[in-house]
Amino acid sequence: MNPAKPAVIPLTPDERRASLGLAGIYGLRMLGLFLILPVFVLHADGYTGATPLLIGLAIGAYGLTQAILQIPFGMLSDRIGRKPVIYGGLAVFVLGSVMAALATSIEGVILGRVIQGAGAVSAAVTALAADLTRDEVRTRAMAGVGASIGIAFGLAFIIAPVIARFWGLAGIFWVTALLAFAGILVLWLVVPNPKRRSVHRDAEPVASQLMVVLRDSQLLRLNFGIFSLHLMMTGMFLVIPPSLVKAGVINADHWEVYLPVLLLGLLAMVPFVIIAEGRGRIKQVFMGGIATVGLAALGFSVWATELIPLMILLAVFFTGVNLLEALLPSMISKIARAGAKGTAMGVYSTSQFIGAFLGGMTGGLVNQYLGAPAVFVFAALCALAWLLVAATMAAPQRVTNQLLPLGPIGADGILDLERRLLAVPGVRDAVVVLEEGVAYLKVDSRELDSARLAALSAAT
């Protein structure tokens, strides 16, 4: 007889408000960052001093300051509060957007983008989400924040060409400023104030864990992966929009290409995610996704100016990108030590933004001196390097993260409790955090003795 599945604990009204509000803030901010990607290169020659290299820097510049500041701002929010850091970050983002909107030179846009990136609130947003949700429902609440990124990415490719058609690049940046201001209003009017503020190791970086995460060779391989993916994406979107123009699609109609290929890419990746997660084939599917992106990049170098092949390649490319964006965080969660997920995700996100910055710079440099086909070949070589790195990693265990609430326990009892937790069938890793009154676990749900685990929790 199969054990009964535990009942799903519903979110409270305040938890739903918090989840929806913070997902909205995250999505609005990321939409503002993504809007530039499909249109900037098509209109950037209107700025004085524009060159392919500087255009690439303008697209990727936000990644540099974002990478530098997101972990420190997350830790700052532990000291002065989540909302002050988020308000400040969104205000800085508005300032950078206005500066870019008013710029007449490419250098002015680059400065605006650098300031946009300095509004690095990602870690503070996830920390606030953790403060406002119970341990039992936090994963579901966080899922909305993650989903908002994918929605923002797809929406940006559809609406950016329309905005640029009527208001140009200045209009893109004014819309970006309005989106960030809307985020401030959502934070003020929708998101509740937390009753308490504490460190949540599953949701935010912890300074004491940084070196442990940075020395983990398996996590480093995944960080190299997200770095490579965003380096390729940013570099390739310096040359994909002009390729659509050469294929006969006018600027304002690019959304008619992006909409079907994005939808097809989203639908096509679903069965592969099911195979990866449901059947334990995550490494094989993961490597297939890398190969798919690399082959698409190589195909672009040959057929980038023929519309039908270009659309097919875009659909293949977005399938691979969507698949990898779904699998990488899942793999980080499975591989990171119990209680280190927040720190591992912080380093992962930093690697992503460094990739976006260097992708803009190197893509612009290659385009300036070697031309558009060379950018695609460079991306394919990056995918090959990533494939070789990924081939050496171990397949992640089929585990999930779980928080176990504990009663009062003395410091001298931590090691004994961790040993008792590890003795429970299905528990693969356990870290007891005295200050939070919880144990962070990694469990194999197929083997987990839930009753024994619950009895152990009750006994504390």
N, C-alpha and C positions, 0 to 999 in steps of 0.2 A: 504493500500500500504506500503510495506517495504521500509525504507529509503535506499538510495543508499549507498553502502559501499564506504568509503573513498579510494581514489587512493593510491596504494602502492608507497611510495617515494623511488626511486632507490638510491643505494649507489654510491657515486662519485668514480672515479678511485683511488684516494688517500685513501678513506675509504675501498675500496676492498683490496688494498695493505696492509693497516694496519690490517684489519681483518684476512686475510690469513696469513700474516707474524706472527702476535701475536698468532694465533691458532697453527701455526707451532712451534713456540718457546715453547708454553705450552705443545703441544703434544710430542715434542722431549724430553723435560725434564721428563715428566711423563712416557714416554716409557722407559727411562733409569731407573727410579725408579721401574717400574713394571717388568722389565726383570728378576730380581732376584727371583721373587715370585715362578714361577713353577719349578725352577731347583736348587736353592741354597741348599736345604736340601739333595738333591741326591748326591751332590759332596762335601759337607762341611766337611766330615770326613778326607779330605786331609789336613786340617789346624791343626796345633798343638794346643792342649788344647780344641778342639771342644767337647762340650756336648750339649744335646738337649736344655738346658736352654740358653746357649751362642749362639747357632745357631738361636734360636728364637729372642734373643736380636739383633743379626746381621741383621735379616730381618726387625725388627720393629724399630731399633734405629733411623733411619732418622726422624721418626714421632715426636720424642721428641723435637729436635731442630727446626724442621719445625713448630711445634705448638707454641713454645715459640717466634719465630722470625717473623712469617709471618705478623702479624698485625703491630708490630713496624716498619718493613721494608716498609710496605705500607704507613705508616704515614711519615717515613723518605723521601719517594719519593715525598711527598708534599713539602718538604723543599728543597731538593737538586736536584730534577728532577727524572723522571721515568727511563730514559735510564741509568744513572750512577748506580742506584740501581740494575737494571736488569743485566747490564754488570758485576757488582761486584758479584751478586748472582750466575750467571752462571759460573764465574771464580772459585768461591768457590766450586761449584758443580763439576767442572772439577778436582780440587785439591783433593776432597774427593774420586772421582772415581779412580784417579791414585793411591792414597794411598791404596785403597782397592785392586786394581789390583796387586800391588807389595807386598801385605801382605802375610806372610807365617803362621801367627797365627790367631786364631779366634778373639783375642783381637784387632789385627791390622785391621781386616775387620770391627769390630764394630766401631772403631775410624773413619775409612773412611766413614762409613755410617752416623755417627753423623755429620761429616763435610759436607757430601752431603746435609743433611737436613738443615744445616745452610745457604745454598744458597736458601733461602725462598723468591721467587720472585712472587708468585701467586698474591698477592694483588697489587703489582706494575704493573704487566702485565695488570690486569683488569683496573687499574686506567689509564694506558697509552691508552688502547683501548677506554676508555671514553673520554680522551682528544682529540683523533683523529677522533671521530665520532660525528655527530649531534645528538641532543636529539631524533629526530624523528626516527632515524634508529639504535639507540644504541642497542636495544634489539636484533635485527637481527644480528648485528655485534658480540655481546657477545655470541650468540648461537654457532658460529663457535668455539670459545674458549672452550665452554662446550663440544661440540661434539668431540673435539680432545682428550679429556680424555678417552671417551669410545672407540675410535679407537685405542688409545695407549694401553689400557688394553687388548683388544682382540688380537692385533698384538703381544704383548709381549708373550702371551701364545703359539703363533704359531711359532715364530722365536727363542725364547730362547732355546728350546731343541736342535735346529739345531746348534746354536752358541756354546752351551756348549759341544756338541758332538765333534766339531773340535778344540775348543780352551779352553775348560774348564771354570771355574768360572773367572779366570783372563781375559779371552777373553770377558766375559759378562761385566766386569767392564771397559775394554778398549773401548768396543763399547759404553758403557754409557758415557765415557769421550768424545768420538768423537761426540755423539749426542748433548751433552751440548755445545761443541765447534761449532757445526753446528748451534745451536741456537744463539750463539754470531754473527756468520756470517749473519744469517737471520736478526737479529736486526740491524746490520750495513748496510747491502745492500738492504734490502727490506722495513723495517718499516720506514715510514716518521718521520721526527722530528715534534713534536707538535708546533703549533704556539702560544699556550697558555697552561698554566697549572693551573688547578683549582680543588677544591674538588668536587667530584660527589657523592652525598649521595646514589645514587642508585647503585653505582659500587664499592665503597671502604669504609673501616671503618672510622668512625669519633669518636674521643675520647670522645666528650661530650655525645654520644649516647650509650656508652658501658654499663653503669649501667642500663639504661632503657631497653636495650636488655637482659641483664643478669637477670633482675627481671621479665621478661615476662614468666609466667609459661607455656604458650603454646609453645613458642620457645624453652624453656628448654627441653620440652618433645621431640621435634624434634632433638635437639642437642644430647640428650641421645640416640636417635635412630641411628644417623649416627655414634656416638661413638660405639654403640653396634655392628652395622653392620661391621665396619672395625676391631673391636676386634675379632669378629667371623671369618671373612675372613682370617685375618693374622694368627690366631691360627690354623685354619683348613688347610691352605696350608703348615703347617709344617708336616702334616701327609697324605694329599691327594696324593702328588707325590709318596711317598713310597708305598701307597696302590695300585697305578697303577702298580708299579713294582711287588708287590706280586700277582697281578691279571694277570701277564704274559706279561705286556707291557714293553719293554726295554726302557731305558731313552730317547734315540734318537727318539723314535717313539711316545712320549707322545703327540706331536702336532697332530697326527692323531686322537687322542681321543678328544683333546681340540677343534679342528676346528669344527667338527659337533655339539658338545654340545653347544659351544658358539653361533653358528649361530641359532640353534634351540631355545636357550634361548632368543636370541634377537628377533626372529620372534614371539615367543609365548607371549612375554610381550606386544606387540603392541596393540592387542585388549583390554587388560586390561587397558592400558593407555587411550584408546579412551573411554571406559566405565567410567573411573574415572573422566577425564576432561570434556568429552562431555556430560555426563549424570548426572554430579554432584554427583557421588558415590565415591568420592576420599577417604573418611575415610574407607569405607567398603573394597575397593580394597587394600588400604594401609595395613590394618590389615590382609587381606588375604595374602599379600606378606610376611609379617613378619611370619605368620604361615607356609607358604611354605618353607621359609629358615629354620625355626626351625625343621620342619618335615624331611626335607632333611638331616639336621645334625644328627637327631636321626636315620634315615635310614642308614647313613654312619657307625654308630657305630655297626650295625648288618651285613651289606653287603659290607663292604669296600674292600674286597679282591676278589669279584666275578665280572668279567668284565662287563657283560651285566647289572646287577643291578647297578653297579657303574656308568656306563655311563648314565643310566636313572636318577639316583640321581643327577649326575652332571648337566644334562639338566634342571632338576627341580630346582636345587640350583641356576644356572645362570639365570633362568627365574625370580626367586624371587629377586635376587640381582639386575638385570637390571631394574626390575620394581621399586624397592625401590630407586635405584640411580636416576631414572627419577622423581619419585613423591616427594622425600624429598625436593629438591631445589624449586620445584613448590609450595609446602606447605609453605616453609619459605617465599617465595615471597608474598603469599596470606595473611599470618598471620602478618608479620612484619608491623609496623606502616609506613605510607607513609613517604618517605624520610629516612627510617632506613634500607632499604634492604641491602645496602652495609655493614653496621655494622653487621647486623644479619647474612649475609653470611660469614663474617670474623670469627665470633664466631663459626658458624657451621663448617667451614673448620678446625678451631683449634680443635674442638671436634673430627673431623674425624681423624686427625693426632695423637691425644692422644690415640684414640682407636687402631690405627695401632701399636703404640709403646707398649701399654699394652697387645695387642693381641699377639705380638711376645713373650713378656716376660712371660705372664701367660700360653700361649699355650706351650711354651718350658718347663716351670716348670711342668705343668700337664703331658706332654709327658714323661719327665724324670723320674717322680716318679710313675705315674699311667698307662702310656702307651697310645697308639694311640686311642683306643676306648673311653677312658675317655676324650680326647680332644673334640671328637664329642659330647659326652654327655654334657660337659661343654658349648659348643656352643649352644646346644639345650636349656639349662637352661637360657643362656643369651637371647635367642630369647623369651623364656617364660616371663622373666622379662620385656623385651621390650614390649611384647604384653599387659601385664598388665598396663604398663605406658601409652601406646598409647590408651588403652580403655577409659581412663579418659579424653582425650582431646576432645575439641569441634571440630565438622566438620568445615573445613575452608570455608569461604564464596567464592562464585564464582565471584571473582574479578580479575582484572588485574591492573598492574601499568601503569600510564600514566604521562608524563611530559607536563606541560602547560607553554609555554613561556610567560613572562610578560614584560610589559614596565616598565619604572622607577616608583618606588613606595616608599613612605616614610615609615619609621619604624612604625609610628603611624597608618598606614593604613593596617598593616598586619592582625590583628585580624578581622577587618571588612571584608577584602577580603576573609579570610578563611571561615567566616560565609556565605558569598555570594556564595562561591564555594560549600559549603556543602548543600546549598539550591537547587542546580541544581539536578534534578532527575537523579539517577544513581550514583552520587558521594557519596562514603561511607566514605572517609577520605581525608583530604587535609592539607598539610603543605606548607606554603609559605616560601621560603628561599631568603631573600633580596639580599645576596651576589651573588647568582647565577642567580638571575632574573628569577626564575622558581617557579612553584607550583608543588609539588609532589602529585599525586592523586592516590587513589584506586577507581576504577570504576567498576560497573556492566554494561557491554556492552549491556545487554538485555534491560536495562531501561534507558540508558544514553541519555540525551538530548544534542547531540553533537552541534547542532546549538546554543543553549543557552550558552554552555560552550565556544564556539568559540567567541561569541559576548562579553562575559565577559572578555576573553583574549584580544580582540581587544580594549575594553574600557579602559584597563589599559595602 
